[in-house]
């Protein structure tokens, strides 16, 4: 890396400030104003519209496995979804999913 | 504190994400110092930015010696989703003071957003201060652990064994957030459009395909809800 101290801190502060403004954006602008029903109806689906798309490439094309389908990771994903449906518990889902992941990793690998 | 019950409920709901935050904070600390950043600069990232994915993108592009403006544009693009989270939280937390809204903004990460918005929608009777207390409860075990793990990685270095499928803890923890959200047909359809959309638009640069997919998924969810509501009313 050829970045000097000034450049490094420009990136840190720029990214920190920019991220903060993105996070504050609508919380700040909208404030306590009432939003129209059609806007609220769209916002209700924000989380479920972003997060599945975020992790789809991580599940199907994991970089750590060379970007190809990996039986250990796919099986762990399916098991995690099943545990979440059955237990409705984030703790059991996360630890159960991780247990399946590492269990298969050491079992197969 | 009168809302301590909500705070501790949030704390309990945020705690399992330590399994994600701990290794990834440590990996960021290790990678950043190995890339040539000192501890202060590494901690500057984790304290001032608190956004793992964006931090890793910025670091990678700095290693590639990209111009500063390009580094900023690419890493901020990864965080554009935070503006959508902000809009989604506004109906719940927007009426609070600027001070409190700024605190919410600073601590806004995927886990605090997702856990909180799910809680708020299941409990529409919560007051603003109860919602704020819950949010602060969720971030308490997450954000300080992010700082500490980064520091430990930067200071202690290369103790993480290689070859472990540790990358996959990310989707596992996200699945734990997503599955409980699939409460109605409209939520399921939005999730499916998100998945298909991100694959279809994967050619777009700077992660923008995800945002396009997300907007389409929100429209699909909202439209499904509208039709289902109308169908129900038609039957009455």
Interface residues (C-beta under 8 A of the other chain):
Chain A: X1 X2 X3 X5 X7 X8 X9 X10 X11 X12 X13 X14 X15 X16 X18 X19 X20 X22 X23 X24 X25 X26 X27 X28 X30 X31 X32 X33 X35 X38 X40 X41 X42 X43 X44 X45 X46 X47 X48 X49 X50 X51 X52 X53 X54 X55 X56 X57 X58 X59 X60 X62 X63 X64 X65 X70 X72 X73 X76 X77 X80 X81 X84 X85 X88 X90 X91 X93 X94 X95 X97 X98 X101 X102 X105
Chain B: X13 X15 X16 X17 X19 X20 X35 X36 X37 X41 X44 X45 X48 X49 X50 X51 X54 X55 X58 X62 X63 X65 X68 X71 X72 X75 X76 X79 X80 X81 X82 X83 X84 X85 X86 X87 X88 X89 X90 X91 X93 X94 X95 X98 X101 X102 X104 X105 X106 X108 X110 X113 X114 X117 X118 X121 X164 X165 X167 X168 X169 X170 X171 X172 X173 X174 X175 X176 X177 X178 X179 X180 X181 X182 X186 X187 X190 X191 X192 X193 X194 X195 X197 X198 X199 X202 X210 X213 X214 X215 X216 X217 X218 X219 X220 X221 X222 X225 X226
